[in-house]
Amino acid sequence: MKIISLTFNPFAENTLLMVGQKGSCIIIDPGMMDAQEMDHLEHTIQNEGATPLRLLLTHCHIDHVLGIKAVYDRYGLEPECHAEGLPLLEACPQIAKMYAIPYTEGPMPTNYLADSGTLELDGEEVEWRYVPGHAPGHVVFIHHPSKQVIGGDTLFQSSIGRTDLPGGDHELLLRKIREELFSLDDEYVVWPGHGPRTTIGVEKRSNPFLR
């Protein structure tokens, strides 16, 4: 399983591509704010010879969903998220006005992710787990054979997701990181929603919020 991270929009959000062994791929957290950023995503997918099959959201904060409409227009994919995140997605037009950034509404989800489950990509299993605290309905995606985690805004290099936004819960986030992420082996690589990748082992040993 190959994971590609592309950084978009003024929030420096990481949009992730999960590419299977046969060239199918999943787009996770589409942060593309304009046509140029969408072109960059599309060219990356073309260079991989990949075919997007699903559009998944770790959570529905504005910086992670700016490109939903562009992905739908190009690939016909509707977003999928946890149902608790829907109010955040519905509020995005107003939030975009607050930040003075362009936002065009795309389709709303018609398929929701449960608290836990698995999906298949080119015959390989990807697990998702419910890790709220930064945002309602936040989930992470884990590919166990390659020991890789798409963590959204839960765990960062030497930091954690902010919890001062509506629906945030600091103690809940710490507990869920320990339960759902720190239960993984130290070798697991974490691809966060912002900033560089890290590993579970490094964050267990040195993250000032979690030591």
Helices and strands as residue ranges (DSSP letters): E 2-8, E 13-19, E 24-28, H 35-48, E 51-56, G 62-64, H 68-75, E 79-82, G 83-85, H 86-90, H 92-99, E 111-113, E 116-121, E 124-130, E 139-143, E 148-152, E 155-156, E 159-160, H 170-176, I 177-181, E 189-192, E 198-199, H 200-206
